[in-house]
Amino acid sequence: MSDPKNAPLKDYVFISYSHSPEDRAYARELVSNLRASGFNVWIDDRIDFGSRWWQTIVKAVRGCSALIAIMSPDAEASEWVEREVQLALSDQIPIFPLLLRGKGFALLITRQYIKVDDGTMPPPDFYERLRRAISADDRRTAADSEPETAETAAPWSPFEPQRVSIPAGEVCIGSDPTKDARAKKAEQPQHVLSLAAYEIAATPVTNDAYLAFVQATNHLAPSHWVNDKPPPGQEDHPVVQVSWHDATAYCRWLSSVTGRAYRLPSEVEWEKAARGGDGRLYPWGNQWQEGRCNTSESGTWDTTPVDAHPKGASPYGLLDMAGNVWEWTSSLHIAYPYDPTDGREALDVPDRRVLRGGSFGYKADLARCAYRMRLGPESLGRDIGFRVALSSSPTPAAG
C-alpha cells in the first residue's frame, strides 16, 4: 500500500489512542502487526498540542479509509481522542473499536468492538473486515473521481437500490371515517397536500444490502444474525431488528458511497408512493385481497422475499408497501394535518417516529396505506425494517 502522504485514494488506517504508557505501548505493537499484514498506517506518537498539529490530524483522519479507536479510560478522558472519533463519525469513516480497558465509548455504542483487554492483538477476522472497509472506500473514491453526466449516469449501482420516480403533484393523505370504518383518530383529518418530485426504493432494504453497510462501516449487525451474517437463505428478505438510528446511519453511508443524498422518506412521501393520488386504502385498491401481501392472515409469521408479492404492487410499482415489515419514516408522530414546517421532520429530536405499512405479525387493517404506527427511535423488532428515498432535482410542488 502506498504512503498516505502521496496516496490518491483513501487506502490507509488511522490509529486513535491516548498517550498513556499502556495505550501507547499497545498502539505501537498494533501498528507493527498491521504493517506486517500489509496495511498502510497513520499514527502520531508525538505529544504536541499546537494548532498545526491538530490541522495535520484533521487532514489525516479525513484522508483515511478506516479509523481504529483504542478504547480505555484514558482514551475516553482524552479531548483529542474524542475529537478524532467525532470527526470520523461526521465524515462517515468506518470505525473499528478495540476495547483495551474499561467499558468503551458512548460515542461508539453502535459499533462492534473487540476485547483486547489482555493486550493481545485482534483476531484474523478483524483484519479481513478492515480490508473490506478499505476496498469499499477505494471503489467509492475512484467512482467519485469521474463526474456523473446525464449520458453516463446509471440508474443504480451495486451499492444502490432500484428506485422509482414519484412525480410532483397532489396526494390525499389520511383517512375519512365516512369512507373507511377502520379509520383511526391519528389518521384524521384527511387532507390534500402538494409534494415535490422524489424517488423512493422499489423495495425495503434487504439483508444483503445491509450486510454491505455492516462490513464497510463496522456498524453493529442485527442481533439475530450469526457471525455478523444474515440467516442463510434470507439474503433477499428485508433487514429487520434495525432501529430508526440504524436506518438513518445506513442512509448516511449509502449517501457517502454513491454521492447521492439518500434519506428516509417522510411519512407523506411514503403514503403517496403506497396509494398513488386517488386515496385508495391498500396499494392495489380499496378492498382487502388476501395473497397480495404478507400480513398475519397469510400465516407465515416471518419475513418473505421483498419481491414475493408482485400482485400487491402500488400504483407506482413499489413492492411490500403493505405487510412484510414495518418501515421507518423520517417523521415524528405529530397530529394531522401534516405540516412539514412545524418541526415534525427534525432529525435531532429523540421522540417517537412514524412507521408505515404493517407487517407479517399484524392484521390487514394495520396494513392500510394511511395507518400510522409510532415507536421510539431506539426501538427494534423482528418485523421492523425500512426503505430509502432520494430527493429529485428541485421541482416546484403542484398547486
C-alpha positions, 0 to 999 in steps of 0.5 A: 500500500502506498504512503498516505502522504502521496496516496490518491485514494483513501487506502490507509488506517488511522490509529486513535489512542491516548498517550498513556504508557499502556495505550501507547505501548499497545498502539505501537505493537498494533501498528507493527502487526498491521504493517506486517499484514500489509496495511498502510498506517497513520499514527502520531506518537508525538505529544504536541498540542499546537494548532498545526498539529491538530490541522495535520490530524484533521487532514489525516483522519479525513484522508483515511479509509478506516479509523481504529479507536483504542478504547480505555479510560484514558482514551475516553478522558482524552479531548483529542481522542474524542475529537478524532472519533467525532470527526470520523463519525461526521465524515462517515469513516468506518470505525473499528473499536478495540476495547483495551480497558474499561467499558468503551465509548458512548460515542461508539455504542453502535459499533462492534468492538473487540476485547483486547483487554489482555493486550493481545492483538485482534483476531484474523477476522478483524483484519479481513473486515478492515480490508473490506472497509478499505476496498469499499472506500477505494471503489467509492473514491475512484467512482467519485473521481469521474463526474456523473453526466446525464449520458453516463449516469446509471440508474443504480449501482451495486451499492444502490437500490432500484428506485422509482420516480414519484412525480410532483403533484397532489396526494390525499393523505389520511383517512375519512371515517365516512369512507373507511370504518377502520379509520383511526383518530391519528389518521384524521383529518384527511387532507390534500397536500402538494409534494415535490418530485422524489424517488423512493426504493422499489423495495425495503432494504434487504439483508444483503444490502445491509450486510454491505453497510455492516462490513464497510462501516463496522456498524453493529449487525442485527442481533439475530444474525450469526457471525455478523451474517444474515440467516442463510437463505434470507439474503433477499428478505428485508433487514429487520431488528434495525432501529430508526438510528440504524436506518438513518446511519445506513442512509448516511453511508449509502449517501457517502458511497454513491454521492447521492443524498439518500434519506428516509422518506417522510411519512407523506412521501411514503403514503403517496408512493403506497396509494398513488393520488386517488386515496385508495386504502391498500396499494392495489385498491380499496378492498382487502385481497388476501395473497397480495401481501404478507400480513398475519392472515397469510400465516407465515409469521416471518419475513418473505422475499421483498419481491414475493408479492408482485400482485400487491404492487402500488400504483407506482410499482413499489413492492411490500408497501403493505405487510412484510415489515414495518418501515421507518419514516423520517417523521415524528408522530405529530397530529394531522394535518401534516405540516412539514414546517412545524418541526415534525421532520427534525432529525435531532429530536429523540421522540417517537417516529412514524412507521408505515405499512404493517407487517407479517405479525399484524392484521390487514387493517394495520396494513392500510396505506394511511395507518400510522404506527409510532415507536421510539427511535431506539426501538427494534423488532423482528418485523421492523425494517425500512426503505430509502428515498432520494430527493429529485432535482428541485421541482416546484410542488403542484398547486 
